[in-house]
Amino acid sequence: MNEWPTPPTFPPLPPHELHVWRVSLLPREGRVEHLRGLLDNGERIRADRFAFDHLRARYTISHGVLRLILGKTIERDPATLQFETGDRGKPALIDGGDVQFSLSHSGELALIAVTRGRRVGVDVEYTGRKMPEPGFVERFFSKAEIAAYTALPQDQRLDAFYAGWTRKEAYIKALGEGLARPLHSFDVSLAPNDDPPALLCVHNAPDEPARWQMRSLNPGEDYAAAVIAEHPDWTLSEFSWPETWEPR
Ligand SMILES: CC(C)(COP(=O)(O)OP(=O)(O)OC[C@H]1O[C@@H](n2cnc3c(N)ncnc32)[C@H](O)[C@@H]1OP(=O)(O)O)[C@@H](O)C(=O)NCCC(=O)NCCS
């Protein structure tokens, strides 16, 4: 696994870069209370709807750190940031200039992807080393993906499944269409180690794959993740958000 370093100071975000931050969602002493102070009323109401403390904490940490990262990126007070939600649920910054972001959380990790002037989607899944339920691949993957998946030996299928799932979700999230975009209407590559992975084909939109660049991410053992963003070429940097202090 690569390192995902914590930078000593907050890194600037030039237009040709894409930053993915790995955020631990463990509720260290005082962390949830501090980050809750950054949330707006709507976010606090959403947090309070979770029946379990650990889910409330995960929501609060991921949205609080999202505010810190975006606030530093556009040099604004994180508590004053405002968000709007697209027709199909994709959140965006109001008055955020060209900054675009995507958030994903699973298990004890969140990933936050930030870039400028291009649509971006990130997805992380805790795999728990669990194979998908019977029929899941047939239900959600495209014909080409099902064929690629079933051609693999059994011992490669777990990684291929999560590689495919996170790549598909990342693309759906970049588009912002949620599940209005049928998951079987486009094909991604499945081989876990084929970095860079690819959006191979979007049915009825032959030019679409050339518009996007995809990367797989390795944020931790038993996690799979992928990020996709529009061209022109960008370079990826991976960072860990500190659990106990904030970079200046
Ligand atoms: C909502 C969805 C966009 C992603 O959901 P998910 O993978 O369960 O959750 P993630 O943690 O990755 O992403 C959630 C975040 O995405 C963002 N989001 C919500 N709707 C979004 C949309 N339409 N577009 C982009 N981002 C969206 C929000 O920031 C949300 O965070 P929040 O709930 O804390 O506010 C949607 O694609 C979905 O429900 N997918 C699951 C469907 C499935 O079964 N897929 C099988 C894949 S093979």
The ligand as an ORCA input file, in Angstrom:
! r2SCAN-3c Opt
* xyz 0 1
  C     -25.913      7.914     -3.586
  C     -24.984      7.232     -4.564
  C     -24.579      8.300     -5.519
  C     -23.694      6.714     -3.861
  O     -24.004      6.081     -2.698
  P     -23.013      5.168     -1.837
  O     -21.957      4.522     -2.663
  O     -23.911      4.295     -1.060
  O     -22.366      6.195     -0.808
  P     -21.026      7.027     -0.814
  O     -20.592      7.115      0.592
  O     -20.050      6.563     -1.816
  O     -21.507      8.468     -1.296
  C     -22.383      9.229     -0.532
  C     -22.075     10.681     -0.818
  O     -22.187     10.943     -2.206
  C     -22.699     12.247     -2.387
  N     -23.867     12.113     -3.251
  C     -25.156     11.893     -2.938
  N     -25.893     11.836     -4.075
  C     -25.030     12.004     -5.100
  C     -25.184     12.053     -6.523
  N     -26.368     11.929     -7.105
  N     -24.084     12.255     -7.276
  C     -22.881     12.393     -6.713
  N     -22.660     12.365     -5.375
  C     -23.740     12.174     -4.589
  C     -22.978     12.832     -1.014
  O     -21.860     13.617     -0.651
  C     -23.058     11.603     -0.145
  O     -22.626     11.836      1.168
  P     -23.703     12.009      2.372
  O     -24.717     10.933      2.210
  O     -22.895     11.893      3.616
  O     -24.267     13.378      2.176
  C     -25.711      6.184     -5.395
  O     -24.913      5.912     -6.521
  C     -26.089      4.903     -4.761
  O     -27.031      4.819     -3.977
  N     -25.401      3.829     -5.060
  C     -25.554      2.484     -4.505
  C     -26.191      1.544     -5.549
  C     -25.647      0.163     -5.718
  O     -26.206     -0.788     -5.227
  N     -24.555      0.015     -6.469
  C     -24.012     -1.236     -6.852
  C     -22.751     -0.957     -7.660
  S     -22.274     -2.235     -8.694
*
